[in-house]
Amino acid sequence: MKKLEKRGEFIEAFNKYNTGIFRYLYLRSNFHKETAQDLAQEVFVKAWKHRGSYNSRKATIKTWLFTITKNTLVDFYRKNRKVESLEDTKLESILVTTDSEDKILYDEILKKLKVLSSNEQELIILRFIEGFEISEIAKMINKNYTAAKIAILRALDKLKELISHEVK
């Protein structure tokens, strides 16, 4: 059973996952850069304080950090009920791309993603933007593998349907 006790191991995890955690928080906080930065900092402070509770038999470091991230975001929304709606936010590109057609397509997908429920957005972001395995997502959302896979597929189907209606 591996623990996350040493400072060097923690710094390595920070360097490896900080960008993904920020990106997840940025997408889930209605594209508020400052909010995402503050929450990302809070995630790593919590992780540092509770590093002794990390257990490699239960989850990977990535899954453990993103579980802390998800819980930190839930706490944030509980404390701050009045949050600017998605419709009022400025859509910014998250991916760095030089191809203007790719950027336009990506922006359109993000617009459609905002139409999905919060849970559906989370599943799409974790699976297809952050690249989590279904088994890792299942642990984060407290569902079994099959239930998580079905939920992801349903969210993806809904997103595809929204995009296909735009194309027609």
C-alpha positions in Angstrom: 0.0 0.0 0.0 1.6 3.2 -1.2 1.1 6.4 0.8 1.7 10.0 -0.3 3.9 11.0 2.6 7.0 12.4 0.9 7.1 16.0 -0.2 8.7 15.1 -3.5 5.9 12.6 -4.4 3.3 15.3 -3.6 5.1 17.9 -5.8 5.3 15.3 -8.6 1.5 14.7 -8.3 0.9 18.4 -8.3 3.0 19.0 -11.4 1.3 16.1 -13.2 -2.3 16.8 -12.4 -2.5 20.6 -11.7 -3.4 21.5 -15.3 -6.1 18.9 -15.6 -7.6 19.9 -12.2 -7.7 23.5 -13.2 -9.2 22.7 -16.6 -12.0 20.6 -14.9 -12.7 23.4 -12.4 -12.7 26.0 -15.1 -15.3 24.1 -17.1 -17.4 23.3 -14.1 -17.3 26.8 -12.6 -18.9 28.4 -15.7 -15.6 29.5 -17.2 -14.5 31.6 -14.2 -10.7 31.6 -14.3 -10.2 33.2 -10.9 -12.7 30.8 -9.3 -11.0 27.8 -10.9 -7.6 29.0 -9.7 -8.8 29.5 -6.1 -10.5 26.1 -6.1 -7.5 24.4 -7.5 -5.3 25.9 -4.8 -7.9 24.7 -2.2 -7.8 21.2 -3.7 -4.0 20.9 -3.2 -4.1 22.4 0.3 -6.7 19.8 1.3 -4.7 17.1 -0.5 -1.6 18.1 1.4 -3.4 18.2 4.8 -4.9 14.7 4.1 -2.0 13.1 2.2 -1.6 10.5 4.9 -5.1 9.2 4.1 -4.2 8.4 0.5 -4.3 4.6 -0.1 -3.0 3.3 -3.5 -5.1 0.1 -3.0 -8.3 2.1 -3.1 -7.6 4.6 -5.9 -4.8 6.1 -8.1 -3.4 9.4 -7.1 -5.3 11.0 -10.0 -8.6 9.5 -8.9 -8.0 10.6 -5.3 -7.1 14.2 -6.4 -10.1 14.5 -8.7 -12.4 13.1 -5.9 -11.1 15.9 -3.7 -11.6 18.3 -6.6 -15.2 17.2 -7.1 -16.0 17.5 -3.4 -14.4 20.9 -3.2 -16.5 22.1 -6.1 -19.7 20.8 -4.4 -18.7 22.6 -1.2 -18.1 25.8 -3.2 -21.6 25.7 -4.8 -23.2 25.0 -1.5 -21.6 28.0 0.0 -22.2 30.2 -3.0 -25.7 29.5 -4.2 -25.8 32.6 -6.4 -23.5 31.9 -9.2 -23.6 33.5 -12.7 -25.6 31.4 -15.1 -23.9 29.6 -18.0 -25.8 31.8 -20.4 -24.2 34.9 -19.0 -20.7 33.7 -19.3 -18.1 34.3 -22.0 -17.2 31.1 -23.8 -13.4 30.8 -24.1 -11.4 28.2 -25.8 -9.7 25.7 -23.5 -7.7 23.9 -26.1 -4.8 25.7 -27.8 -5.3 25.1 -31.5 -4.0 26.9 -34.6 -6.7 25.4 -36.8 -9.6 27.9 -36.9 -12.0 25.2 -38.0 -11.1 23.0 -35.0 -11.6 25.9 -32.7 -15.0 26.7 -34.1 -16.0 23.0 -33.8 -14.7 22.9 -30.2 -16.5 26.1 -29.3 -19.8 24.6 -30.7 -19.3 21.4 -28.7 -18.7 23.4 -25.5 -21.9 25.4 -26.2 -23.8 22.1 -26.5 -22.1 20.7 -23.5 -23.6 23.6 -21.4 -27.1 22.4 -22.3 -26.6 19.1 -20.6 -27.3 18.5 -16.9 -24.5 19.1 -14.4 -24.0 15.4 -13.9 -23.9 14.7 -17.7 -21.4 17.6 -18.1 -19.2 16.1 -15.4 -19.2 12.6 -17.0 -18.3 14.0 -20.4 -15.5 16.2 -19.0 -14.0 13.4 -16.9 -14.1 10.8 -19.6 -13.4 12.7 -22.8 -11.5 15.9 -21.7 -9.6 14.6 -18.7 -9.2 11.1 -20.0 -10.3 9.1 -16.9 -11.0 5.4 -17.3 -14.6 4.3 -16.7 -13.5 2.4 -13.6 -12.0 5.6 -12.1 -15.1 7.6 -12.9 -17.2 4.9 -11.3 -15.2 5.3 -8.0 -15.6 9.1 -8.1 -19.4 9.0 -8.6 -19.9 6.1 -6.3 -21.4 3.8 -8.9 -20.4 0.4 -10.2 -18.6 0.1 -13.5 -21.7 -0.8 -15.6 -23.8 2.0 -14.2 -21.0 4.5 -14.8 -20.5 3.3 -18.4 -24.2 3.5 -19.1 -24.4 7.0 -17.7 -21.5 8.1 -19.8 -22.9 6.6 -22.9 -26.3 8.3 -22.3 -24.6 11.6 -21.7 -22.6 11.2 -24.9 -25.7 10.2 -26.9 -27.5 13.3 -25.6 -24.5 15.5 -26.6 -24.4 13.9 -30.1 -28.1 14.5 -30.5 -27.7 18.1 -29.6 -24.8 18.5 -32.1 -26.7 16.6 -34.9 -29.7 18.9 -34.5 -27.4 21.9 -35.1 -26.0 20.3 -38.2 -29.4 19.6 -39.8 
